[in-house]
């Protein structure tokens, strides 16, 4: 049976697309939010005299953390495939 894996790939594993903290739609929205906030922060920093741009940076950092956690959850090996 050819499942797309190469012979000798005991150390590697496939990414489980259905498993993770975020679903596909929410993952796309998280990426959109991260990019929007990352692009918004420099604009606000240049146009406003106060430090409100730090809020955009902090929220973008939190969104990035959630994306990373989702990526880590998806890359965990499937326990049912272990022998």
C-alpha positions in Angstrom: 0.0 0.0 0.0 1.5 3.3 -1.0 0.4 6.1 1.4 2.8 8.6 0.1 5.5 8.0 2.7 9.0 7.0 1.8 10.7 3.9 3.0 12.8 4.5 6.1 10.7 7.4 7.3 10.3 6.0 10.9 11.6 9.3 12.4 9.2 11.5 10.4 5.5 11.8 10.5 2.7 13.4 8.5 1.0 16.6 9.5 -2.6 15.8 10.7 -4.6 18.5 9.1 -7.8 17.7 10.9 -6.2 17.8 14.4 -5.3 21.0 16.2 -6.6 23.9 18.3 -8.0 25.8 15.3 -10.1 24.5 12.4 -9.1 25.5 8.8 -11.4 28.5 8.7 -10.3 29.8 12.1 -6.7 29.2 11.2 -7.1 31.4 8.1 -8.8 34.1 10.1 -6.0 34.0 12.7 -3.4 34.4 10.0 -5.4 37.3 8.5 -5.7 38.9 12.0 -1.9 38.5 12.6 -0.9 40.0 9.3 -3.4 42.9 9.6 -2.2 43.7 13.1 1.4 43.4 12.1 0.9 45.9 9.3 -1.3 48.2 11.4 1.2 48.7 14.2 3.8 50.6 12.3 1.2 52.8 10.7 -0.3 53.7 14.1 3.1 54.2 15.6 4.0 56.7 12.9 0.6 58.6 12.9 -0.2 58.8 16.6 2.0 60.5 19.3 1.1 58.1 22.1 2.0 54.4 22.6 -1.3 52.9 21.5 0.5 51.0 18.8 1.8 48.6 21.5 -1.7 47.2 21.8 -1.5 46.1 18.2 1.9 44.5 18.8 0.6 42.7 22.0 -2.5 41.3 20.3 -0.5 40.3 17.2 1.9 38.4 19.6 -1.0 36.6 21.2 -2.5 35.6 17.8 1.0 34.4 16.7 1.2 32.3 19.9 -2.1 30.6 19.2 -1.0 29.9 15.6 2.2 28.3 16.9 0.3 26.2 19.4 -2.1 25.0 16.7 0.9 24.2 14.5 2.6 22.2 17.3 -0.7 20.3 17.9 -1.0 19.4 14.3 2.6 18.2 14.1 2.3 15.8 17.0 2.6 12.2 15.8 -0.6 10.2 15.6 -0.6 7.9 18.7 -2.8 5.3 16.9 0.0 4.8 14.2 2.6 4.0 16.8 3.7 0.3 17.1 
